Amino acid sequence: MSVINLCKEIACPYYKSSGSSGCTFYTYAHGCHLLPIEGVKGSEYFLYANEIIDIPKAKRENEEFFVNNERYQRHIHLQQNVEGWKETIKFPNRIIELNGKQD
């Protein structure tokens, strides 16, 4: 049974795989809102799990969390409305939209 990087697998908007990799939302990934999912474990930088967990469910839960999260909404507002923000602050890495479309 192989172990997967769950953050990368679900394309979490705060997972950064280049440079200093890991979660840019939580100080440590083991504080993540997805840890209650059975089979998910946390490390300092990302979540991991074996390949038998329900990845589509984890992705849905993650997107629902961020769509309703005030900090995420503030980051999106800054990215879209404050000049220079998008160039200097590289998170979130993608935008989750309510209708399921993604940037």
N, C-alpha and C positions, 0 to 999 in steps of 0.2 A: 504494500500500500504506500503510495507516494504522498509527500506533504506538499501542500500548495501555499503560496503567498496569497491569502484571501483578499487583501487590500488591492493588490495588482489584478487579481482575477475578476473582481467585481468593478474594476475601474473607479475606485473611490476618488472623489474629486480632490481629496487632500493627501492622496498618496503620491509621493515624489520618488521616482526610481533613479534619478540621476543626481550627481553631486552628493550632498548629504542626504541619503535616502531615508524614507520612512514617512511617518505620519506628520503632517504639518498642522493638524487640528488639535490633537492631544499632545501634551508634553511627552507622555509615554503611551505607546499603543495599548498597553494592558489596562488603560482606562477607557477603552472604546465602548461605545453603546452596543456593539455587535457581540460582545463577549457572552451574553446570555444564550446565544444560539448553541445548541448542543454540538460538541465536537470542535468548537473554536477555542483556540488558545492565544494568549497575547505574549509578545516579546517586547523588548524596548522600542523597536522600530516599526513593527507591523504585526498583523494577525496572521496566524497560520492554522491550517486544518488539514485533515486527510481528505482525499478526493471524494468521499462518499457523502459529504454534507450537501444540503440543498443550496447550491450556488445561486440559482435564480431568486430563491426566497431571500437569501442574504443580501443580494443586490437590491431587491425591492425594499426591504427594511431599511437599508442604508439610504436609499434615495428618499423614502418617506421621512426619515429622520432629518435629512438636510433641507428638504423643501420646507419643513416646518421649523427649522432652527433659526433663531434670531441672528446669531453670529454669522451664519452662512449667508443669510439675506443681506446683512450689512456688508460683507465682503463683495457680494455680487453688485450691490449698489455702488460701492467704491470703485470697483473695476470698470463699471459702465459709465460712471459720471465724474470721476475725479481724474483730471489729466495727470499722466505719469504713473498712476497707481498700477495699471496693468503691466507696464514695463519694469517696474521696480519690485513689485510684490507678485510672486508667481503662484498664488493660490487664491481660490481653488483652481485646480488644473483643468477643470471642465465645469460647465454649468448644467445643472439638472433643471429642466423645465417641467411645469405642472402637467403638461399634455404628453409627457414621455419623450419629447424630442430632446436631444442633447447637442451642446456645442462642442 
